[in-house]
């Protein structure tokens, strides 16, 4: 933070065969987004970015000892690589005044419904000396955590994740971006600036929201943040500071007519980190619960403004099937071990032919999301050999004949592509006929399971 060194002024599948089922998903609601914020992840980022422990940049083990404006290329590369690993995000350097030694790191996640409507979350990444954990590795860590979580979501509006250089010597990074945005006519609806969120010396859970005086956009943002704060069980107390300080990057946007606020520890109550702007600004001074709560609030607010699109990427497993919960979409199942798409596995329900790890890609409208990978290990029986089981005709119009080389009891179970059970019988004959006259045209899956072997077969009904 670029404050003066004196004190700052006040401001069913039910499912297919078995009783065993589970559901897993990426976050789909604001509550899920908030709960996904990990203190372990936040702490690791602060320790890596402030030089408390080594990290890996460009394939090399390094320590980011210092982030001063003339010595922070390593820090910028770290940020670029962290963001570049995420889904649905495009990352670029923005060189300040065309100087390749001064760079902002800008990551953009386009909205699928309103891509021209932009909400920004930002933090400066430069420092004044070694460590600078609170100022501002804390804000950087919160931003990266929000990006990690929201990048897996389909969003209505565009989110820009911006990390500023040269804040400590005059807000030059954010000034340059804001000037360019204004010249380009960018429709930035809100700038959420995070600067120093790790310290709560009196443990009163208070933080500041700095608002521009007589600025309805800035005041509207603070109202929205308080609404999120009051809608979920946070352990935080907000101080609305009007007029807010101009000593951080939100001011660059105020001065160009964009709504913006600053989120930070309670300078308005003289409860700021006493070691800021010194090499004693270390992670050991953090109030971890306070840091975690403010990061969760940041995630909740950004999720609210981004607008979560309702693609349900949950998958339910029961017995020998996997089913995507999302209805009326297109699907592609993948083998997670090989990373390859499975041929013809393009239906809501998938019946694996072997144990393994699987996921599904779900596309609904303009939104595409992946499920988590699922360990599928219920197939304890070997598969019928081609010589041991034949079925014909396929495609079929009325009667499907199944011939087995051995006359033994077996269960025949037929499902439609949604996972609905449409036929179930047991036969101990070598030749079994299945009556399919009454079924609608389409694709079905037949499971045949005896005491010693099993098989799953795609059936086309003409």
Secondary structure, DSSP 8 states (H G I E B T S, - for coil): ----SS---------SS-S-EEEE-S--SHHHHHHT--HHHHHHHHHHHTTSS-EEETTEEE---B-BTTS-HHHHHHHHHHHHTSTT-EEEEEEETTEEEEEEEEEEE--SSEEEEEEEEEEE--BSSB--IIIIIHHHHHHHHHHHHHTTS-BSEEEEEEEESS-TTTSHHHHHHHHHHHHHT--EEEEEEE---S--TT---EEEEE--TT-HHHHHHHHHHHHHHHHTT---EEEEESS--SSSTHHHHHTTT--EEEEEE-GGGT-S-TTTTSTT--GGG--HHHHHHHHHHHHHHHHHHH-B------EEEETTEEEES--SSEEEEEETTTTEE-TT--SSEE--SSSEEEEEEEEETTEEEE---EEE----SEE--TTTEEEE-SSBSSEEEEEESS---EEEEEEETT--EEEEEEE-SSEEEEE-TTS-SEEEEEEEEESSEEEEEEEEE-
